[in-house]
């Protein structure tokens, strides 16, 4: 499809009413927390939460290395526990921001303090995390490596704090928290054989174990939990890893693996523009002939959660890498960079090609609460594959073009045309983007292309 025809299909409708309705939905979270409190009272027996089913874990960062470690379990909806675990299925189900917040705030985080190296901070003689499979930390690790939600009984020291933690652009928002006295398994969890293999090999570096699991069909969401629970890596290197760090670490590690897989592949032979929209985030992915380069440019509208002053200019940041990748952590775009890069590399590896890639992310003020970088990853994955765009992500009345792409003669023609759809000028984009400013797509770009 010609690029101008492709873009015409994506012209935005009037957004004021959508924005008003989206913000109205935020009040539903207050009602949801009140309902959670009622369900919690029904589900407790004395100071124990009985019949609990944990689909996932959470490892915090505060006071590192003596950090909070927790199991996340829905209260009063145990039969649907699997639906509360963050993964790509949320995109496929078309979850909107309110849907995500209700699921995350419906998870009780029962937690205790633990040292990243040892389950007890009271004694240096306690076993290392590598050897710990009992007590609260042991139960948490069992939840992390199991292939499905695990039935538990949790002893609590207090009633939950029902305050909502809004989270960050990396981590998904979290709901009520309570200090746990103990936790006990009510079943023997099933551990997949590839996970057993990585656990048993004490000399396997974490990066190799992660790529091994990925090659055997484990998505990054599964690998993230296993890494976070200190269940990957060489014996003396295994530690509990805060969830926010592990999300980015897994995206980065799998991304580096995929970059290695495509580095000797032929280039694509045309300039392609892919697009998707989800939860008030709009994505443009420009692929151009040549060897691997990548850049993410983020544009955050005034009045959005990361640029709250409605009188400010559009917040504009970028990060990039060349053929050999990066040697330093991305500060400006942080976890979104690694999530976006992973999604692009998965696509290129699947078609056996490499390319230069520019990802443009526009964050509108419709994105009224952070839901985590999983939505960046899934939005770009599904720009290539095509899938539902979400209840408050897709623009009503607009046909989704996810899974299709527009063609352009040159990279600069593509970016110049897209700039008409962006909240910043082409000149400002060029000042911030290395690829937009410097990439010249000419006949030399097609050398070696098949």
HELIX and SHEET records of a PDB file:
HELIX    1   1 UNK A    3  UNK A    8  1                                   6    
HELIX    2   2 UNK A   16  UNK A   25  1                                  10    
HELIX    3   3 UNK A   27  UNK A   43  1                                  17    
HELIX    4   4 UNK A   78  UNK A   84  5                                   7    
HELIX    5   5 UNK A   89  UNK A   92  1                                   4    
HELIX    6   6 UNK A   97  UNK A  105  1                                   9    
HELIX    7   7 UNK A  129  UNK A  131  5                                   3    
HELIX    8   8 UNK A  135  UNK A  145  1                                  11    
HELIX    9   9 UNK A  193  UNK A  200  1                                   8    
HELIX   10  10 UNK A  206  UNK A  215  1                                  10    
HELIX   11  11 UNK A  220  UNK A  228  1                                   9    
HELIX   12  12 UNK A  235  UNK A  237  5                                   3    
HELIX   13  13 UNK A  243  UNK A  262  1                                  20    
HELIX   14  14 UNK A  334  UNK A  351  1                                  18    
HELIX   15  15 UNK A  374  UNK A  385  1                                  12    
HELIX   16  16 UNK A  411  UNK A  419  1                                   9    
HELIX   17  17 UNK A  426  UNK A  432  1                                   7    
HELIX   18  18 UNK A  434  UNK A  438  1                                   5    
HELIX   19  19 UNK A  443  UNK A  446  5                                   4    
SHEET    1   A 6 UNK A  44  UNK A  45  0                                        
SHEET    2   A 6 UNK A  48  UNK A  59 -1                                        
SHEET    3   A 6 UNK A  66  UNK A  74 -1                                        
SHEET    4   A 6 UNK A 107  UNK A 115 -1                                        
SHEET    5   A 6 UNK A 177  UNK A 185  1                                        
SHEET    6   A 6 UNK A 150  UNK A 156 -1                                        
SHEET    1   B 6 UNK A 315  UNK A 321  0                                        
SHEET    2   B 6 UNK A 293  UNK A 300 -1                                        
SHEET    3   B 6 UNK A 356  UNK A 363  1                                        
SHEET    4   B 6 UNK A 281  UNK A 288 -1                                        
SHEET    5   B 6 UNK A 271  UNK A 278 -1                                        
SHEET    6   B 6 UNK A 405  UNK A 408 -1                                        
END                                                                             
